[in-house]
Every structure is written in C-alpha cells, then in structure tokens.
Amino acid sequence: MTIIIEEEIHVDFDFEYRNLAEEVINFALDFEKFPYEAEVNLTLVDNPSIQEINREYREIDAPTDVLSFPMLDFEQAGDFSGIEEDVGGSFNPDTGEVLLGDIVISVPKVFEQAENYGHSPKREYAFLIVHSVLHLLGYDHMTPEEATFMENKQKDILNAMNILR
C-alpha cells in the first residue's frame, strides 16, 4: 500500500494526521475487501485551493470539504470482479499497485465541520477520508438509497475503528 500525502498549507492538527490517514485508508480498503495493493494520493489544502478545484472539475464555485477523483470505473460499487481487465493502465508499473485515485481535503473545513457537528477534528478528518475512499471504490450518494447505503458504510467503518462522534 502506498499513500502519498502532500500538504499545500500548514497543517496544525493536534493528532498524527499522516498516521491516521494511512490507518483509515488501509482499514477502509480491508473492510471493503479490496483484493489488491493500492496507491492513494491525499492532498491537504486551504479553502481557496479546494474552491478552485471544485470550480474547475465540478463547476461549483464554492469551497467544499473533500473532493474525490477515482481512477477506476466500477460497474457496481464494491464489486471488484474483473478489475484486472478494467484497470488497463491503472496499475503503477513500478509497484504493481492499483492507482485508486486522489483525495483532496480542506483543512479549514475539517475544523469548521468538527465544531458544527460537535465532534473532534480527528473524527471529521477520518470521516472525510472514509467518505472519499468509498467514492474511490465506486460508491456514490446521488439518490436517497445510495446516500443511505453509503452513510451506513461510513458509520460501520468508523465504528469498527472506534472513531466515534
């Protein structure tokens, strides 16, 4: 497993955010029974940076908490059968790992949402990572049914990791 973490701003969390990111990503992939070694990129940014990315890729001119950029398309979320035929050039030739995709998190939004939801920045950060990993695995929340399913998966993963509100 390769997790590349880049900080485009000063990160002042009071927890080991690099270790937590690795732990959460690994746990979520194991929880979902992802059958390959994977590479995930995580970039920590400020609100103007994530707003620019959001505007460019989603045509929404506002800062958001997290963006996910999956490298793979799944016919059905969480179904990894036949992935070798589908990934084509999505394996890192140096490591053989599946390039799952990129996660971009707004550090200021982590603090803001933690306060708004009444839990710790650590919990919010872990939640955003789990949310994004599920997107990288093909899950989405475009319909009420998908949203409920994804929310339950997020809760199950965070509860299993004992990262509670």
C-alpha positions in Angstrom: 0.0 0.0 0.0 1.3 3.4 -1.0 -0.3 6.5 0.4 1.2 9.8 -0.8 0.3 12.7 1.4 1.0 16.3 0.3 0.4 19.4 2.4 -0.2 22.5 0.3 -0.7 24.5 3.5 0.5 24.4 7.1 -1.4 21.6 8.9 -1.9 22.2 12.6 -3.9 19.2 13.7 -3.3 18.0 17.3 -3.1 14.4 16.2 -0.8 12.4 13.9 -2.7 13.1 10.7 -0.3 11.2 8.4 -0.6 8.0 10.5 -4.3 8.4 10.9 -4.8 8.8 7.1 -2.8 5.6 6.4 -4.7 3.7 9.1 -8.1 4.8 7.8 -7.4 4.2 4.2 -5.9 0.7 4.9 -8.8 -0.1 7.2 -11.5 1.0 4.7 -9.9 -1.0 1.9 -9.7 -4.1 4.1 -13.3 -3.5 5.3 -14.4 -3.4 1.7 -12.2 -6.5 0.9 -10.4 -4.6 -1.9 -8.3 -7.5 -3.3 -5.2 -5.5 -4.5 -2.5 -3.4 -3.1 -3.4 0.2 -3.9 -1.9 3.6 -4.3 -3.9 6.6 -3.0 -2.9 10.3 -3.1 -4.1 12.6 -0.3 -3.6 16.4 -0.6 -4.4 18.8 2.2 -5.3 22.3 1.1 -6.9 25.6 2.1 -10.4 26.8 1.2 -9.4 28.9 -1.8 -7.5 26.0 -3.3 -10.3 23.5 -2.9 -12.8 26.1 -4.3 -10.6 26.4 -7.4 -10.5 22.7 -7.9 -14.3 22.4 -7.2 -14.9 25.2 -9.8 -12.7 23.5 -12.4 -13.9 19.9 -12.1 -17.5 20.3 -10.8 -18.4 23.8 -12.0 -19.3 24.7 -8.4 -17.7 28.0 -7.4 -17.5 27.4 -3.6 -15.2 25.7 -1.2 -16.1 22.2 -0.2 -14.8 19.8 2.5 -13.5 17.0 0.3 -13.1 16.0 -3.3 -12.5 12.5 -4.6 -11.1 11.7 -8.0 -11.4 7.9 -8.7 -9.1 6.4 -11.3 -11.4 3.4 -11.9 -14.9 2.9 -13.0 -16.9 0.1 -11.4 -20.0 -1.4 -12.9 -21.2 -1.8 -9.4 -19.7 -0.2 -6.3 -17.7 -2.6 -4.3 -17.7 -5.3 -7.0 -14.0 -5.9 -7.8 -14.5 -8.9 -10.0 -13.0 -8.4 -13.4 -11.0 -5.4 -12.2 -7.8 -6.6 -14.0 -9.5 -6.3 -17.4 -10.9 -2.9 -16.5 -7.9 -1.2 -15.0 -5.7 -1.3 -18.1 -3.1 1.4 -17.4 -4.3 1.9 -13.8 -1.5 -0.1 -12.3 1.7 1.6 -11.2 4.3 -0.1 -13.3 6.9 0.3 -10.6 4.9 -1.2 -7.7 2.2 -3.1 -9.4 -0.3 -1.3 -7.2 -3.8 -0.2 -8.4 -3.9 3.5 -8.8 -7.2 4.1 -6.9 -7.3 7.9 -7.1 -6.9 11.2 -5.4 -8.4 12.7 -2.3 -8.3 16.5 -1.6 -9.3 17.7 1.8 -9.8 21.3 3.0 -8.1 21.6 6.4 -10.1 24.6 7.4 -13.3 22.8 6.6 -12.2 19.9 8.9 -12.1 22.3 11.8 -15.3 24.1 10.8 -17.3 21.0 10.4 -15.9 19.4 13.5 -17.2 22.3 15.5 -20.5 22.4 13.7 -21.1 18.7 14.2 -19.9 18.7 17.8 -17.0 16.2 17.4 -13.3 16.3 17.2 -11.2 17.4 14.1 -9.7 13.9 14.2 -13.1 12.3 13.8 -14.0 14.7 11.0 -10.7 14.1 9.2 -11.2 10.3 9.5 -14.8 10.6 8.3 -13.8 12.6 5.2 -11.1 10.1 4.3 -13.6 7.1 4.7 -16.1 9.0 2.6 -13.6 9.6 -0.2 -12.2 6.0 -0.1 -15.8 4.8 -0.7 -16.0 7.1 -3.7 -12.7 5.7 -5.0 -14.4 2.3 -4.8 -17.4 3.4 -6.8 -19.9 4.3 -4.1 -21.9 7.5 -4.5 -24.8 9.3 -2.9 -26.7 10.7 -5.8 -30.0 9.0 -4.9 -31.5 8.7 -1.4 -30.9 5.0 -1.5 -27.3 5.4 -2.4 -26.8 8.1 0.3 -28.3 5.9 3.0 -26.2 2.9 1.9 -23.0 5.0 1.8 -23.8 6.6 5.2 -24.2 3.2 6.8 -20.9 2.0 5.4 -19.2 5.1 6.7 -20.6 4.6 10.1 -19.8 0.9 10.1 -16.1 1.6 9.2 -15.7 4.4 11.7 -17.4 2.4 14.5 -15.2 -0.6 13.7 -12.2 1.7 14.1 -13.6 3.1 17.3 -13.6 6.6 15.9 -16.8 7.9 17.3 -18.7 11.2 17.5 
